[in-house]
Amino acid sequence: MTEFTPLTSAFGGMLIGLAVVLLMGFLGRIAGISGIVGTLFSSAPASEKSWRAAFLVGMIVAPTVLFLITGAMPTIDVPPTTAMLVIGGVLVGIGVSFGNGCTSGHGVCGMARLSGRSIAATLTFMATTGATVYLLRHVIGG
């Protein structure tokens, strides 16, 4: 069962919103993780790579800061098998390519800008997620 954490979740959502607004305000860029990572490993100019690297480092360092503040790392329980995680990762990668962006780019940034394409993409992500969970838990029995 998933633990109900409204305050922690709200605080995390506010931090994500703040990061998105700051990135858009200072650099005019959208915080889509797939685009950030994809450009980081391309032949983009160094100025593009530096902020992208800093953004990713911040995502990695954040749990360490949480540990220093609270004395505990976030607990993550991943019940699927390694094979299921790999298959899921490949499918997400394919979806990101076909959808021209990821859940962070479309779901957080695009929907906030009322982009029709992002709204359609996010509805597709959510419907697919719901169908996948239903299939895994109730049909396949995961």
Short mmCIF file of the C-alpha atoms (twelve columns), coordinates in Angstrom:
data_MODEL
# 
_entry.id   MODEL 
# 
loop_
_atom_site.group_PDB 
_atom_site.id 
_atom_site.type_symbol 
_atom_site.label_atom_id 
_atom_site.label_alt_id 
_atom_site.label_comp_id 
_atom_site.label_asym_id 
_atom_site.label_seq_id 
_atom_site.Cartn_x 
_atom_site.Cartn_y 
_atom_site.Cartn_z 
_atom_site.pdbx_PDB_model_num 
ATOM 1   C CA . MET A 1   0.000  0.000   0.000   1 
ATOM 2   C CA . THR A 2   1.259  3.482   -0.831  1 
ATOM 3   C CA . GLU A 3   1.739  5.789   2.125   1 
ATOM 4   C CA . PHE A 4   -0.401 8.963   2.108   1 
ATOM 5   C CA . THR A 5   1.952  11.954  2.460   1 
ATOM 6   C CA . PRO A 6   0.091  15.137  1.478   1 
ATOM 7   C CA . LEU A 7   2.498  17.632  3.059   1 
ATOM 8   C CA . THR A 8   5.639  16.034  1.690   1 
ATOM 9   C CA . SER A 9   4.004  15.634  -1.706  1 
ATOM 10  C CA . ALA A 10  2.812  19.253  -1.763  1 
ATOM 11  C CA . PHE A 11  6.277  20.488  -0.787  1 
ATOM 12  C CA . GLY A 12  7.878  18.344  -3.501  1 
ATOM 13  C CA . GLY A 13  5.393  19.666  -6.047  1 
ATOM 14  C CA . MET A 14  6.185  23.240  -5.036  1 
ATOM 15  C CA . LEU A 15  9.914  22.575  -5.486  1 
ATOM 16  C CA . ILE A 16  9.298  21.119  -8.947  1 
ATOM 17  C CA . GLY A 17  7.163  24.139  -9.829  1 
ATOM 18  C CA . LEU A 18  9.842  26.514  -8.561  1 
ATOM 19  C CA . ALA A 19  12.544 24.748  -10.606 1 
ATOM 20  C CA . VAL A 20  10.375 24.887  -13.737 1 
ATOM 21  C CA . VAL A 21  9.591  28.585  -13.292 1 
ATOM 22  C CA . LEU A 22  13.227 29.487  -12.591 1 
ATOM 23  C CA . LEU A 23  14.452 27.554  -15.629 1 
ATOM 24  C CA . MET A 24  11.871 29.223  -17.866 1 
ATOM 25  C CA . GLY A 25  12.417 32.660  -16.324 1 
ATOM 26  C CA . PHE A 26  16.211 32.702  -16.417 1 
ATOM 27  C CA . LEU A 27  16.991 30.593  -19.486 1 
ATOM 28  C CA . GLY A 28  13.717 30.462  -21.411 1 
ATOM 29  C CA . ARG A 29  13.891 26.668  -21.396 1 
ATOM 30  C CA . ILE A 30  11.366 23.948  -20.618 1 
ATOM 31  C CA . ALA A 31  12.232 21.439  -17.890 1 
ATOM 32  C CA . GLY A 32  11.700 18.292  -19.921 1 
ATOM 33  C CA . ILE A 33  14.120 15.714  -18.577 1 
ATOM 34  C CA . SER A 34  14.355 13.714  -21.808 1 
ATOM 35  C CA . GLY A 35  15.303 16.857  -23.735 1 
ATOM 36  C CA . ILE A 36  17.766 17.945  -21.061 1 
ATOM 37  C CA . VAL A 37  19.521 14.566  -21.060 1 
ATOM 38  C CA . GLY A 38  19.312 14.145  -24.844 1 
ATOM 39  C CA . THR A 39  20.976 17.487  -25.533 1 
ATOM 40  C CA . LEU A 40  23.552 16.953  -22.795 1 
ATOM 41  C CA . PHE A 41  24.981 14.019  -24.749 1 
ATOM 42  C CA . SER A 42  24.811 15.679  -28.175 1 
ATOM 43  C CA . SER A 43  27.059 18.110  -29.995 1 
ATOM 44  C CA . ALA A 44  25.353 21.146  -28.430 1 
ATOM 45  C CA . PRO A 45  27.422 24.209  -27.442 1 
ATOM 46  C CA . ALA A 46  29.118 24.176  -24.029 1 
ATOM 47  C CA . SER A 47  26.764 26.892  -22.736 1 
ATOM 48  C CA . GLU A 48  23.807 24.564  -23.382 1 
ATOM 49  C CA . LYS A 49  25.522 21.603  -21.746 1 
ATOM 50  C CA . SER A 50  26.539 23.455  -18.572 1 
ATOM 51  C CA . TRP A 51  23.037 24.348  -17.358 1 
ATOM 52  C CA . ARG A 52  21.745 20.926  -18.365 1 
ATOM 53  C CA . ALA A 53  24.503 19.214  -16.379 1 
ATOM 54  C CA . ALA A 54  23.796 21.468  -13.382 1 
ATOM 55  C CA . PHE A 55  20.080 20.599  -13.567 1 
ATOM 56  C CA . LEU A 56  20.826 16.860  -13.557 1 
ATOM 57  C CA . VAL A 57  23.395 17.175  -10.766 1 
ATOM 58  C CA . GLY A 58  20.748 18.980  -8.706  1 
ATOM 59  C CA . MET A 59  18.353 16.081  -9.217  1 
ATOM 60  C CA . ILE A 60  21.012 13.660  -8.000  1 
ATOM 61  C CA . VAL A 61  22.217 15.797  -5.072  1 
ATOM 62  C CA . ALA A 62  18.713 16.553  -3.732  1 
ATOM 63  C CA . PRO A 63  18.273 13.208  -1.903  1 
ATOM 64  C CA . THR A 64  21.645 13.757  -0.235  1 
ATOM 65  C CA . VAL A 65  20.497 17.159  1.022   1 
ATOM 66  C CA . LEU A 66  17.306 15.522  2.304   1 
ATOM 67  C CA . PHE A 67  19.447 12.976  4.140   1 
ATOM 68  C CA . LEU A 68  21.540 15.726  5.738   1 
ATOM 69  C CA . ILE A 69  18.384 17.522  6.908   1 
ATOM 70  C CA . THR A 70  16.311 14.540  8.070   1 
ATOM 71  C CA . GLY A 71  18.906 11.823  8.715   1 
ATOM 72  C CA . ALA A 72  17.105 9.361   6.423   1 
ATOM 73  C CA . MET A 73  17.124 8.632   2.716   1 
ATOM 74  C CA . PRO A 74  13.806 8.325   0.889   1 
ATOM 75  C CA . THR A 75  12.593 4.736   0.848   1 
ATOM 76  C CA . ILE A 76  11.763 3.303   -2.530  1 
ATOM 77  C CA . ASP A 77  10.020 -0.037  -2.897  1 
ATOM 78  C CA . VAL A 78  10.155 -1.398  -6.438  1 
ATOM 79  C CA . PRO A 79  8.168  -4.655  -6.576  1 
ATOM 80  C CA . PRO A 80  8.540  -5.483  -10.303 1 
ATOM 81  C CA . THR A 81  11.369 -7.697  -11.488 1 
ATOM 82  C CA . THR A 82  14.486 -6.303  -13.122 1 
ATOM 83  C CA . ALA A 83  13.266 -7.590  -16.493 1 
ATOM 84  C CA . MET A 84  9.997  -5.691  -16.092 1 
ATOM 85  C CA . LEU A 85  11.895 -2.521  -15.205 1 
ATOM 86  C CA . VAL A 86  14.094 -2.855  -18.302 1 
ATOM 87  C CA . ILE A 87  11.097 -3.490  -20.555 1 
ATOM 88  C CA . GLY A 88  9.288  -0.538  -18.971 1 
ATOM 89  C CA . GLY A 89  12.309 1.694   -19.498 1 
ATOM 90  C CA . VAL A 90  12.535 0.751   -23.163 1 
ATOM 91  C CA . LEU A 91  8.807  1.381   -23.648 1 
ATOM 92  C CA . VAL A 92  9.064  4.772   -21.934 1 
ATOM 93  C CA . GLY A 93  11.999 5.654   -24.183 1 
ATOM 94  C CA . ILE A 94  9.965  4.744   -27.260 1 
ATOM 95  C CA . GLY A 95  7.022  6.775   -25.961 1 
ATOM 96  C CA . VAL A 96  9.230  9.786   -25.299 1 
ATOM 97  C CA . SER A 97  10.495 9.621   -28.877 1 
ATOM 98  C CA . PHE A 98  7.028  9.319   -30.422 1 
ATOM 99  C CA . GLY A 99  5.532  11.902  -28.063 1 
ATOM 100 C CA . ASN A 100 8.294  14.466  -28.642 1 
ATOM 101 C CA . GLY A 101 8.844  14.817  -24.908 1 
ATOM 102 C CA . CYS A 102 8.383  13.277  -21.506 1 
ATOM 103 C CA . THR A 103 5.959  13.608  -18.633 1 
ATOM 104 C CA . SER A 104 7.899  16.467  -17.085 1 
ATOM 105 C CA . GLY A 105 8.051  18.464  -20.299 1 
ATOM 106 C CA . HIS A 106 4.455  17.847  -21.344 1 
ATOM 107 C CA . GLY A 107 2.785  17.257  -17.986 1 
ATOM 108 C CA . VAL A 108 4.376  20.018  -15.936 1 
ATOM 109 C CA . CYS A 109 5.509  22.630  -18.433 1 
ATOM 110 C CA . GLY A 110 3.290  22.081  -21.464 1 
ATOM 111 C CA . MET A 111 0.028  21.840  -19.558 1 
ATOM 112 C CA . ALA A 112 0.890  24.968  -17.592 1 
ATOM 113 C CA . ARG A 113 1.225  26.751  -20.945 1 
ATOM 114 C CA . LEU A 114 -2.125 25.252  -22.053 1 
ATOM 115 C CA . SER A 115 -0.453 23.486  -24.981 1 
ATOM 116 C CA . GLY A 116 -2.999 21.277  -26.737 1 
ATOM 117 C CA . ARG A 117 -0.270 18.862  -27.789 1 
ATOM 118 C CA . SER A 118 0.949  18.556  -24.191 1 
ATOM 119 C CA . ILE A 119 -2.559 18.075  -22.838 1 
ATOM 120 C CA . ALA A 120 -3.148 15.269  -25.362 1 
ATOM 121 C CA . ALA A 121 0.236  13.706  -24.540 1 
ATOM 122 C CA . THR A 122 -0.418 13.850  -20.783 1 
ATOM 123 C CA . LEU A 123 -3.866 12.296  -21.180 1 
ATOM 124 C CA . THR A 124 -2.218 9.521   -23.213 1 
ATOM 125 C CA . PHE A 125 0.468  9.010   -20.523 1 
ATOM 126 C CA . MET A 126 -2.156 8.772   -17.802 1 
ATOM 127 C CA . ALA A 127 -4.472 6.421   -19.715 1 
ATOM 128 C CA . THR A 128 -1.546 4.160   -20.588 1 
ATOM 129 C CA . THR A 129 -0.322 4.180   -16.992 1 
ATOM 130 C CA . GLY A 130 -3.772 3.255   -15.684 1 
ATOM 131 C CA . ALA A 131 -4.136 0.452   -18.225 1 
ATOM 132 C CA . THR A 132 -0.648 -0.860  -17.442 1 
ATOM 133 C CA . VAL A 133 -1.251 -0.940  -13.688 1 
ATOM 134 C CA . TYR A 134 -4.598 -2.661  -14.190 1 
ATOM 135 C CA . LEU A 135 -3.076 -5.281  -16.503 1 
ATOM 136 C CA . LEU A 136 -0.111 -5.945  -14.233 1 
ATOM 137 C CA . ARG A 137 -2.098 -6.150  -10.998 1 
ATOM 138 C CA . HIS A 138 -5.362 -7.726  -12.101 1 
ATOM 139 C CA . VAL A 139 -4.781 -9.585  -15.368 1 
ATOM 140 C CA . ILE A 140 -1.163 -10.756 -15.263 1 
ATOM 141 C CA . GLY A 141 -1.048 -10.747 -11.467 1 
ATOM 142 C CA . GLY A 142 2.069  -8.751  -10.619 1 
# 
